[in-house]
């Protein structure tokens, strides 16, 4: 049962620390409860073959979980990533590409790296939320140095997990809640209310269609708070 100190529509304590990697163009360490994800944005000249001569840049993402990020040690994924890892890094890439104007970053590739230091549910959604901050900081740096003429970021993106646990819709699931959920999923939204991705997966039951509007509304309320936390982290990095 969720603690009375956190209501069904409440977020875990979320913090985003910026500038945690001195070498990356942009970096952020996001904590959501006991989940901690290090997000960096690296910028390199050149684009993949399918983008050559297009006058546009590209963004790609990689995701990994450190060996002791969970209760038991995971093996490092060296030569081949798992299906779960591939799914998550594709999701992160899709989410970040929706906010980027590729014509404003000609012949540049932005690589987002999200490394889970500690996992207690919601690692993929925390990664998306933290990665946007790293991307924003990287673009700020390129603009200030004169390497970019215009701001390539066209919107703000964040994500949250939620699910049906003991017949109650809960926001921002931790590991214990996620493991007991009959339905769990993730929602990714833009600040202008654009929907990037909505996912709900039945684990031990199903989500009644009558609850779908509440499901989306609950996610939207949480993501609006995440946008404010992202804003605060950016302001703090400038002070």
N, C-alpha and C positions, 0 to 999 in steps of 0.2 A: 504494500500500500504506500502511495506517495505521502511524504511528510506534509503535515499541515502547514509548514513554513513555505511550501511551494504549491500554489494552486494548480489545477489541471491545465490552465492556460499560461502557466509561468515558465520562464526560461531558467535554466541553471545560471549560476554566476558566470558571465561572459566577460573576458578581458582580451584586448588585442594590444600586444606590445610591438612597437615598430623599431626598425633599424637594428635588428638582432643579429644580422649577418653583415659585416663591414664590406664584404666583397661583392655581394649581389646588388644589382641596380635597385631592387626593392625587396624588402623582407618584412615578415610579420610572424609573430608567435601568438596563435589564438588558443585560449583556454575556455572550454565550455564545461563547467563542472570539473570532473577529473580527466576529461579528454583534452589532450594538448597536441597541436599540430603546428609544425614549423613550415611556413610557406615562403618561398623565394621566387623572384622573377629575374631571369637572366636574359640579356638582350645581345644578340649576335648578328653580324652581317651575313646575308645570304638567306635564301628561302628554299623550300623543298622543290623538286623538279616540276611538280604540277603547278607551281606558282611562278616559275621563271617567265620573264618577259610580260608579266601581267601588270607590272607597276604597283603591285600590292605586297604587303608583308603577310606574316602568318603567326599563329599562336598555337602551341602544343602544350600538353601537360603530362606530368608523370607523378605517380602516387606510390608510396611504399610505407610499410609498417615495420618499425625497428624490431629486432628479435625479441626484446622483452617489453614491448608495448602493451602486452596482454598478460593475463594471469599465468600463462605458461609460455615458454620461449618458442617463437616461430623461427623456422629456418629462413635465412636470407634468400630472396629471389634473385638469383644471379644471372643465369643465361636465359631463363624463360619465366615470364610472369604468369601468375595464376589467372583464371578467368575472372575472379572477383576483382583483382587488381586492375585488369584491363578494362572491366566495366566501369570502375570508379574513375580511372584517369580519363576515360572517354567522356564521362559525365562532366568532370571538372573542365576539360577542354571545351566542350560544347557551351557550358555556362559562361565561360570567360570570353569566348569568341563572339557571343551575342552583344557584348558591350564595346567591341573594338571596331573602329573604322580602319580596315586594312589599307585603304588608299593613303591614309595619313602616316603609315609606317612603311614606305616603299623599301623593298629589299632588306627588311629586318625580320628576324624570327624571335619571338618572345617565348621563352620556355618557363613554364610554371612547374616548380617542384614542391610537392606536398609530402612531408615526411611525418608520420605519426609517431610521436615520442611516447605517448601514453593513451590508451584507448579505453573509454568507458561509454561507448555508444555515440552515434552521430559523427563519426570521423569524416565521412564524405561531405556532409553538410558544413561542418566546421572548416574543412579544407577549402570549399568554395568561398565561404565568407571571408576567411583569412587571405585567400589568394587574391581576391579583388583588391584588398588593401595593398598587398605587395605590388600588384600591377599598377595601381594608382600612384604609388610612390616612385616606381620605376619611370612612369611617364612624366611625372613632375620633374624628375632629375634630368631626363632627356630634353625636356622643354627648356629648363633653366640653363642647360649647357649649350643650347642652340642646335642640338642634333635633330630635334623635331620642330617643325614650323608651326604646327597646329596640334591641339589636343586630340589624340585618337580615341579617347574614351567617350562614348556617347551615352552611357547610362551606368547605373549601379546595380550590382547583383548580389544576392545573398540567398541562403538556403537553410531549411530547418527540417528536422525529423518529427514525426508524430505517429500516433497509432491508437488502436482500440485495445485497451488493457482492462480486464475485469469489467467489460461492458461500458467503459468510460473512455472518451476521447482525451488523450493526453498529448501535450506538446513537449517537444525536446526530450525524447526518451533517453534515459541512461541505459547501461547494459542490462541491468536487472529487469527494467520495464520492457525493454526490447525483447528479451528472452521469453517473457510471459505474454507478449502481445498476440492477440488473435489476428490482427491486421496491423502491419506497419508499413511506413513509406516515407517519402521525402517530397518536398515541394521547393522549387527554385523559381524565384520571382525577380523581375526588374523593378526598380524604384518607380517607374511610371506605370506600374501595375501590369506590365507585360508578363505573361506566363512563359517560362523557359521549359520547365519540366514538372510534371505531376505524376507521382507513382504511389500506388497502394497495392500491397501484396498480401493475399490471404495466407495465413500460416496455419491457423487452427479453426478458422471459420470464414466469414465473409463480412464485407462492409456493406450494410444496407444502403441502397441508393438514396434513401431519404436523408442519410447523414452526410452525403457528399458536399452539399453547400456548407455545412458546419465544418467539415474537414478542411475545405479550402479557406474559409473565413478564419479558422483557428490558426492555420499556417500563416496567413497574411498578417494577422495581428502580431505574431512572433517575429516575422521577418521585418516588419516596420521598426521594431525595437532594435533589431540587428543593424539596420541601416543607420540608426542614430549612434550605435556603438562604433560602427565603421567611421562615421563622420568625426566622432570625438577622437578616435585614434589618429586620424589624419591631421586634425587640428593640433593634437599634442606633438606630432612629429615636426610641426612647423615652429613650435615655440622654443 
